[in-house]
Amino acid sequence: MRTLVWFRGKDLRVSDHAPLRRAAAAGEVVPLFVLDPYFFAPERARELPHRMQFLLESLASLAQNLAHAGTRLLLVEGRSDEVVPRLARELAVDRVVAQAWTEPLGRARDRRVRARLTVPLELLDGELLAAHGAVRTGGGGPFSVFTPFARAFRRDVAIGPCLPSPRTLPPLPEAARAVRTREVPTLAELGLTENPRLLRGGERAARARLEAFVATRLEAYASGRDLLGVDGTSRLSQDLKFGVLSPRTVWNAVTAASAEAPARIEEGADKLTNELLWREFTHHVVDARPEVLTEPFKPAFRRFPWRDDEASWAAWRDGRTGYPVVDAAARELLATGFVHNRARMITASFLTKHLLLSYTRGEAHYLRYLTDGDWIQNNAGWQWSAGCGCDAQPYFRVFNPITQGQKFDPDGAYVKRWLPELARLDAKHIHAPWLAPALSLRAAGLRLGESYPHPIVDHATARERFLATAKAALSPS
């Protein structure tokens, strides 16, 4: 049997890859990645600079791993719904196999491809820990609250072992060697330059990150994951987004470590697996309610009177709000393609509740610059922070950026890393420099309104404005 293995942007690995294993067990294998202009047209690539760099590195890694196994990754330019059916026909394959997606755009693409194929398109699990439908309420419906979902998942779903990487794969069939293919595009070809601050893409780099996390940070993960100034998070989000690690690989690694040293590791492992279950939950919600990707989960928020204030938007986007922890997050995003999760929550709350700007603007900005920019995850995070999402924080909870900074960045290390103009300010005033005495400001070489802005809003005033606006907009009429 000849199988076309259609790699997409969420499964760029050879380990724990069900489509590749199924194809290899049945006979001839034709690995394919389509360089679709939806992502790879230069004008589109420049809109996604950090994701594109990670994607290209991960593609190069995938091609290398397949070459080591004895085959070649075909990289073909064109629309997926045209290239896949054409190659399936020209190469006389018996079937096409790929990893299933949750995103509606991906599902629509798969329907178009299937309609044009004359052979079966088999979509296998792998993006998630469990297939859609594996976790249901007692009544058979989808969950809308995380805690009972997680409880049911842990009760009903058994996570099996990972599928091993194929040691060898058959060489490309003769017909496939004539396919017009190309090398992985370079950043320069797409009008981009390398950002050395980004994490490296590819399966080997991802496995090294996972191993380092389990060995050095998992033990303290439960207590350290919220601290902004320390390296306490897993830093695996982009690896899961692009599928250079499967979620099962991560789950099994941390649970195995916990089993070996439960007294030290169990709390961190429980917290990390809980984060993986949040990822499952957001996909579970979108599977049941795909419209949440384009409108609030809570219908009342459709009539919320978001403001249109370009000056406030620019200040938030560029890290010039006058609130240091908010500004540090903005600059970290632009510089590295990453934002600490606690900082994401603080800055998202600030945009939506202090500035009354729509979560959709922040969502789009983050999706553009995050290396781990995942439509489902990003949307869920922004709706949670705005209070309009599924199982979101209460809308009336408004994060205080001053006390949040003091609690999660007590010595100001995070702020000073991204706001060098505040580097000499003492920790007591680092999260509210406008409250610092003139002597402290002079000693820090800081001139408010010049080297660093005054706050663009007063926290207490902005909080009251939001609560009044929300009460009027969200109360039943």
C-alpha positions in Angstrom: 0.0 0.0 0.0 1.2 3.5 -0.8 0.3 6.2 1.7 0.7 10.0 1.4 1.5 11.3 4.9 0.3 14.9 4.9 2.2 16.8 7.6 0.6 20.1 8.7 1.7 22.9 11.0 0.7 21.1 14.2 2.5 17.8 13.9 6.1 18.6 12.9 7.7 15.5 14.5 8.5 11.9 13.8 7.9 10.5 17.3 4.5 9.7 18.6 3.1 10.4 15.1 0.1 8.1 14.4 -0.2 8.9 10.6 3.5 8.2 10.0 3.4 5.0 12.0 0.3 3.8 10.2 1.8 4.5 6.8 5.1 2.9 7.6 3.4 -0.3 8.9 1.5 -0.6 5.6 4.2 -0.2 2.9 5.4 2.8 0.9 5.4 6.2 2.5 5.3 9.6 0.8 5.8 12.4 3.3 4.4 15.8 2.2 4.3 19.4 3.6 2.5 22.0 1.5 3.9 25.5 1.4 0.5 27.1 1.3 0.5 30.8 0.4 -2.0 31.3 3.3 1.1 31.2 5.5 4.1 31.3 3.2 3.3 34.2 0.9 6.0 36.8 1.9 3.3 39.4 2.8 1.6 36.9 5.1 4.9 35.6 6.6 5.8 39.1 7.6 2.6 39.3 9.6 3.8 36.3 11.7 7.5 36.9 12.2 8.1 34.8 15.3 5.9 31.9 14.4 7.4 31.8 10.9 11.0 31.5 12.2 10.1 28.7 14.6 8.1 27.0 11.8 10.9 27.1 9.3 13.4 25.7 11.9 10.9 22.9 12.8 10.4 22.1 9.1 14.1 21.8 8.6 14.3 19.5 11.6 11.5 17.3 10.3 13.1 17.0 6.9 16.4 16.1 8.6 14.8 13.4 10.8 12.9 11.9 7.8 16.2 11.9 5.8 17.9 10.0 8.7 15.2 7.4 8.5 15.7 6.9 4.8 13.2 9.1 3.1 12.6 12.6 2.0 10.0 15.3 2.9 8.4 16.7 -0.2 8.0 20.4 0.1 5.5 21.6 -2.5 4.3 25.1 -3.1 0.6 25.7 -3.7 -2.8 25.6 -2.0 -3.3 22.5 0.1 -6.7 21.8 -1.4 -5.1 21.7 -4.8 -1.7 20.1 -4.1 -2.8 17.2 -2.0 -5.5 15.8 -4.4 -3.2 16.4 -7.4 -0.2 14.5 -5.9 -2.5 11.7 -4.6 -3.6 11.2 -8.2 -0.2 11.6 -9.8 1.5 9.3 -7.4 -1.3 6.8 -7.4 -1.5 6.6 -3.6 -4.0 4.4 -1.9 -4.8 6.8 0.8 -3.9 10.1 2.5 -3.3 10.2 6.3 -2.9 13.3 8.5 -3.4 14.5 12.0 -6.8 15.9 12.8 -7.3 19.5 13.7 -9.9 21.2 15.9 -9.7 24.7 14.3 -12.7 25.4 12.0 -10.5 26.7 9.2 -8.5 23.5 9.3 -11.6 21.4 9.2 -13.0 23.4 6.3 -9.7 22.8 4.4 -9.9 19.1 5.1 -13.4 19.0 3.8 -12.3 20.6 0.6 -9.4 18.2 0.2 -11.6 15.2 0.9 -14.1 16.3 -1.7 -11.4 16.4 -4.4 -9.7 13.2 -3.5 -10.5 9.8 -5.1 -8.9 7.9 -2.3 -9.7 8.0 1.5 -8.4 10.8 3.7 -7.8 9.4 7.2 -7.5 11.9 10.0 -5.9 10.5 13.2 -5.6 11.8 16.7 -2.5 13.4 18.0 -3.1 17.1 18.5 -4.8 16.4 21.9 -4.5 13.8 24.6 -7.9 12.4 23.9 -10.2 12.3 20.9 -13.2 14.7 20.8 -16.1 13.1 22.5 -14.0 11.0 24.9 -15.0 13.3 27.9 -18.7 14.1 28.3 -21.0 15.2 31.0 -23.3 12.7 32.7 -26.0 13.8 30.2 -23.7 13.2 27.2 -23.1 16.8 26.4 -20.0 19.0 26.4 -18.6 20.6 29.5 -18.6 24.4 30.0 -16.7 24.4 33.3 -13.1 23.3 33.6 -13.0 21.7 37.0 -15.6 19.0 36.3 -14.1 18.5 32.9 -10.7 17.9 34.4 -12.1 15.5 37.0 -13.9 13.5 34.3 -10.9 13.4 32.1 -8.7 12.0 34.9 -11.3 9.5 35.7 -12.3 8.3 32.2 -9.2 8.8 30.0 -6.1 6.5 30.1 -3.0 8.1 28.6 -1.2 5.3 26.7 2.5 5.1 25.8 4.0 7.2 23.1 4.5 5.7 19.6 8.2 5.3 18.9 9.9 7.1 16.1 10.4 4.8 13.0 14.0 3.7 12.9 13.8 3.3 9.1 11.4 4.3 6.4 11.2 3.0 2.9 12.8 5.3 0.3 10.4 7.5 -1.8 8.7 5.6 -4.6 10.1 6.3 -8.0 7.1 8.4 -9.0 7.6 10.7 -6.0 11.2 11.4 -6.9 10.0 13.3 -9.9 7.8 15.6 -7.9 8.8 19.3 -8.2 9.9 20.0 -4.6 12.1 22.5 -3.0 14.2 23.2 0.2 12.8 24.8 3.3 12.4 28.5 2.6 14.8 30.9 4.2 13.8 33.8 6.3 15.4 36.1 3.8 13.2 34.7 1.0 10.1 35.7 3.1 11.4 39.2 3.8 12.3 38.4 7.5 15.5 38.5 9.5 16.5 36.1 12.3 15.6 37.0 15.8 18.3 35.4 18.1 16.0 35.8 21.1 13.5 33.3 19.9 13.6 29.7 21.2 14.9 27.2 18.6 12.4 25.2 16.6 12.5 21.5 15.9 12.0 18.2 17.7 15.5 17.9 19.1 15.4 21.4 20.7 12.0 20.7 22.1 13.0 17.4 23.7 16.0 19.2 25.2 13.6 21.8 26.7 11.3 19.1 28.1 14.2 17.2 29.6 15.6 20.3 31.2 12.2 21.3 32.6 11.6 17.9 34.2 15.1 17.7 35.6 15.5 21.3 37.0 12.1 23.1 37.2 9.3 20.6 37.6 9.8 20.2 41.3 9.2 24.0 41.9 6.7 24.5 39.1 3.6 24.7 41.3 5.1 27.6 43.3 7.4 29.2 40.7 5.2 29.3 37.6 3.6 32.6 38.6 6.8 34.4 39.4 7.7 36.8 36.7 11.4 37.3 37.4 12.4 33.6 37.5 12.6 30.9 34.9 9.8 28.9 36.5 7.5 27.9 33.6 7.8 25.0 31.2 8.5 27.0 28.1 6.9 24.2 26.0 3.9 26.1 24.7 5.4 26.7 21.2 6.4 23.0 21.0 2.9 21.9 21.6 1.5 24.5 19.2 3.6 23.3 16.3 3.5 19.6 17.4 7.2 19.2 17.7 6.2 17.5 20.9 3.0 15.7 21.3 1.0 16.5 24.5 1.2 12.8 25.3 5.0 13.0 25.3 4.9 15.9 27.8 2.2 14.2 30.0 4.1 10.9 30.2 7.4 12.6 30.9 6.1 14.5 33.9 4.0 11.7 35.3 6.9 9.3 35.0 9.1 11.8 37.0 6.4 12.1 39.6 6.1 8.3 40.0 9.9 8.1 40.6 10.0 10.8 43.2 6.4 11.5 44.3 7.4 13.4 47.5 9.3 16.0 45.5 7.7 16.1 42.1 4.0 15.2 42.6 2.7 18.8 43.2 4.6 20.2 40.2 3.4 17.3 38.0 -0.2 17.7 39.0 0.0 21.4 38.2 1.6 20.8 34.8 -0.8 18.1 33.8 -3.6 20.5 34.9 -2.3 23.0 32.4 -2.4 20.3 29.7 -6.0 19.7 30.6 -6.8 23.4 30.3 -5.5 23.0 26.7 -7.7 20.0 26.2 -10.7 21.9 27.7 -10.3 24.9 25.3 -10.3 22.5 22.3 -13.3 20.7 23.9 -15.2 24.0 24.0 -14.3 25.0 20.4 -15.3 21.5 19.2 -18.8 22.1 20.6 -19.0 25.9 20.0 -16.7 26.9 17.1 -18.3 30.3 17.0 -16.4 31.3 20.2 -13.4 32.0 18.0 -15.2 34.9 16.5 -17.6 36.1 19.2 -17.8 36.1 23.0 -18.8 32.8 24.7 -21.1 34.8 26.9 -23.7 36.4 24.6 -24.2 39.4 26.9 -20.7 40.7 25.9 -21.8 41.1 22.3 -23.3 44.4 23.3 -20.4 45.6 25.4 -19.5 49.2 24.4 -15.8 48.8 23.9 -14.0 52.1 23.3 -12.2 53.2 20.1 -9.1 55.0 21.5 -6.0 54.8 19.2 -3.8 56.7 21.7 -4.5 54.2 24.5 -4.1 51.3 22.1 -0.7 52.5 20.9 0.5 53.0 24.5 -0.6 49.5 25.5 0.8 47.9 22.3 4.2 49.7 22.6 4.7 49.4 26.4 4.1 53.1 27.3 1.1 52.9 29.6 3.1 54.1 32.7 2.3 50.8 34.5 5.7 48.9 34.5 4.5 45.3 34.6 2.0 46.0 31.7 4.7 47.7 29.7 7.3 45.0 30.4 4.9 42.4 29.0 4.4 44.5 25.9 8.1 44.8 25.2 8.8 41.1 26.1 6.3 40.1 23.4 7.8 42.2 20.7 11.4 41.3 21.5 11.0 37.5 22.1 7.7 36.2 20.9 6.9 35.1 24.4 5.0 36.5 27.4 4.9 35.0 30.8 1.4 33.6 31.5 0.9 35.7 34.6 2.0 38.8 32.6 -0.5 37.8 29.9 -3.3 37.9 32.4 -2.3 41.2 33.9 -1.9 43.0 30.6 -5.0 41.5 29.1 -7.0 42.6 32.1 -5.5 46.1 31.8 -6.4 46.4 28.1 -10.0 45.3 28.5 -10.9 46.7 31.9 -8.7 49.7 32.5 -8.7 50.9 28.9 -12.1 49.4 27.8 -10.6 48.3 24.5 -11.9 45.1 23.0 -10.2 41.8 23.8 -10.3 41.1 20.1 -7.6 43.7 19.5 -5.3 42.3 22.1 -6.0 38.8 20.8 -5.0 39.7 17.2 -1.9 41.5 18.4 -0.8 38.5 20.5 -1.6 36.1 17.7 0.6 38.1 15.4 3.7 38.2 17.6 3.6 35.1 19.8 5.7 32.2 18.8 3.2 30.0 20.5 0.3 31.9 18.8 -2.4 29.3 18.7 -5.9 30.5 17.7 -7.8 28.4 20.2 -5.5 28.9 23.2 -5.0 32.6 22.6 -8.7 33.2 22.1 -9.5 31.3 25.3 -6.9 33.3 27.3 -8.2 36.7 26.1 -11.8 35.8 26.7 -10.9 34.5 30.2 -9.2 37.7 31.1 -12.0 39.9 29.7 -14.6 37.9 31.6 -16.6 36.9 28.5 -15.2 33.4 28.0 -16.1 29.9 29.0 -15.4 29.4 32.7 -13.7 32.8 32.7 -12.8 34.9 35.8 -15.7 37.0 37.0 -16.0 40.1 34.9 -16.0 42.3 38.0 -12.5 41.0 39.0 -10.1 43.7 37.8 -6.4 43.0 38.3 -4.5 45.8 40.0 -1.3 46.1 38.0 0.6 47.6 40.9 -0.2 44.9 43.5 0.1 42.1 40.9 3.6 43.4 40.1 4.5 43.6 43.8 3.2 40.1 44.4 4.7 38.3 41.4 7.8 40.4 40.7 8.7 41.6 44.2 12.2 42.7 43.5 11.3 44.1 40.1 13.6 41.8 38.2 11.1 41.3 35.4 10.3 44.9 35.0 14.0 45.9 35.0 14.8 43.3 32.4 12.4 44.9 29.9 12.3 48.5 31.0 16.0 49.5 31.3 14.9 53.1 32.0 13.6 51.8 35.4 16.7 49.6 36.2 18.0 51.9 38.9 14.7 52.5 40.7 14.4 50.8 44.0 12.1 47.7 44.4 9.8 49.6 46.7 8.7 51.9 43.9 9.4 49.9 40.8 5.8 49.0 40.2 4.5 52.5 40.9 7.2 55.0 39.9 4.9 58.0 40.1 4.7 57.4 43.9 8.4 57.5 44.4 9.8 60.6 46.1 11.7 63.1 44.0 15.0 62.0 45.6 14.5 58.4 44.5 13.6 59.4 41.0 16.7 61.6 40.7 18.9 58.8 42.1 17.4 56.5 39.4 18.0 59.0 36.7 14.3 59.0 36.0 12.2 61.9 34.7 8.5 60.9 34.6 6.8 62.1 31.5 10.1 62.1 29.6 12.2 58.9 30.2 9.1 57.0 31.3 5.5 58.0 31.0 3.0 59.0 33.6 0.2 56.4 34.0 -2.3 56.9 31.2 -5.2 56.1 33.6 -5.6 56.0 37.3 -6.2 52.5 38.5 -9.1 53.2 40.9 -10.9 55.5 38.5 -10.5 53.0 35.6 -11.8 50.2 37.8 -14.9 52.1 38.7 -15.5 53.1 35.1 -15.3 49.5 34.0 -17.6 48.2 36.7 -20.2 50.9 36.0 -20.0 50.2 32.2 -20.2 46.5 32.7 -23.1 46.7 35.1 -25.0 48.9 32.6 -24.1 46.7 29.6 -24.4 43.2 31.0 -27.4 43.6 33.3 -30.5 41.8 32.0 -32.8 44.4 30.3 
